[in-house]
Amino acid sequence: MAAEPFAEGEIVLLLDRAGNRRLVSLRMGARAHGHKGYLEHDEIIGQREGVTLRATGGKVYVAFRPRLADYALEMPRKTAIVYPKDVGIILVWADIYPGATVVESGLGSGSLTLALLRAVGPTGQVIVYEQRADMIPAALTNLRRFSEPGTVPDEDADPPNLIVHNQDIYEGIAETGVDRMVLDLPEPWRVLPHALDALRSGAMLACYSPSIIQVQRTVEALEVTRGFGQIESLEVLYRPWQVKGQAVRPVQQMVSHTAFLTFARRLAARGRRRWDGVSDESYLADDDDMVLADELIGTSGALGVAADGDSDADAAASTSDDPDYC
């Protein structure tokens, strides 16, 4: 399929020879200003991807349609994002597929939501729980401005396969029969009792946690519920290599830790919830776990993590605005 020429209203990625990225929304008569002159938008509109352009000051750029990773790294944001290196693993390890119903906690700036929307496609649905109403408008703007290659984004319409609840997911999940759930919040273990009811048998759960202590508590809580199996925790390291003639080596700076990812699969067993009575058969099966279940599932205030904000580990792992972060 031949690529269509750039059209007014499209988002274009400008790359210079050093690999620096810049997003530009094309408008007739507008200019893209840089440190060394400017580019006329009219010179880009009507051209095909990969065209080489020269600014008034002599600097050379190549114009492409942005990849999802390019857009996520360069789009405006008020919060740290889930970086592409982690998004890719989430999509594959959590097996996000076309037509799936996915519940996500935390809209943030929309980077993970963008990937989920593309993965589930027009026949699927992404349902986001976002507690902070002030975060929603900016994130929706980011979602509206990204479009598939060759199409002009409709900045007045939300994606048709998206539902956003301005609600606290710790308080409950309205949906049932959910295929996949992705939790990016300080205390994922507090959501597990609700996840037991929301997820269908065989569904996948993914948790994004900056701190290994958060991972430990989440995994222990998953085991206590007896409603999840195939539990796995991992992290993704991203190390580009420089290949220039005889100089072949890793780049001097790499992206190592951003977060830990924990995955689990919903079993057919009902599982145990902290509000179950002591007469419940699942509790009677092992009295030693009764106290542990109450301590681990749905209890806030541990690990120095505030229920209504980010932990110190969140902040430490999310402070980089390096455009090469992936």
C-alpha positions, 0 to 999 in steps of 0.5 A: 500500500503506497503511503499517502502524502502529508496532509494538513492536520497530521502530526509529523515527526522531524528528525535531524542528523543527530537523531533529535525528535520533534513533533509538528502539527501541520497547518497551512501557512504555519512555520516550525521554528528551531535553533537554526531557522524555520521550516514552512509547513507548506513545504511539508504538506503534500510531500511523502514520508522520508522527504529531506527538508532544509530549514532557512538556517541550513539545518537538514531534517527528515519528515516521517509519520511518528511511530507510537513510541515517538509520539509517546515520548514527545507528546505533552505530559504532566506526569511520568509515562509508562515508557515504550520498553515496558509498554511492549512487554505489557502488550505481549506478556499480558497478551492484549489482543484484538477484541479484548476488554481491558480495564486500566487504572490510571490514565496519566498522560495516556502513553499506555492507553494509546498502546492498549487502544491500538492493540484491542482495535475497533472491536475491543474496549479499553476502560480506564479508571482515573481518580484525578479529574484534573488529569483527564482533559490533557490525557484525552487531548493526547489520545485524540491527536494521535492517529493511524498513519495516513489519517488526520486526527479528529481532535474533537472526538474521543476514541470510540473504543475508550471509556473513562471513569472518573472514579477510584479503582480502590473502591471497586470495579463495575465491569465483569467478564474482563479479559485483561487488567493493567494496574499502574498505581501505588498499591495494586494489592488493594485492587485484587479483591475487586479484580477477582470479581471483575476478571473472567477465568483465564484473564490476565492481570499486569501490575506496573510497580517502581519499587521491588517492595511493592512487587513483593507485597503484590505477589504475596497478596496474589498468592493469598487470594488463591485466585491467581496462577502463573505469577511472574515478575520481571524488569526490562532493560534497554541498551542501544548500541553504537555502530559507526565504522570500527566503533561498535559498542554500547552507548554511554548511557542506557535506560535500566530501571523504570519499573517492575512488571508483575503478571498473573492469570485468573484461575477458575477458583472463586478465590478469597476476599478480605470481606469473606466470613470465617465460615467461608470454605476457602478460609477454613482450608487454611487458618494460618492464612486468614490474618495474612490475607487481611493484612495483604489484601486491600490494606493501605498505609504500608511501605510508606505509600500514600493511598492518594499519591505517588510513593517516593519510589514512584517519584525516583523512578519517574523523574527523567524527561530524557527524550531518548528514554524508552 
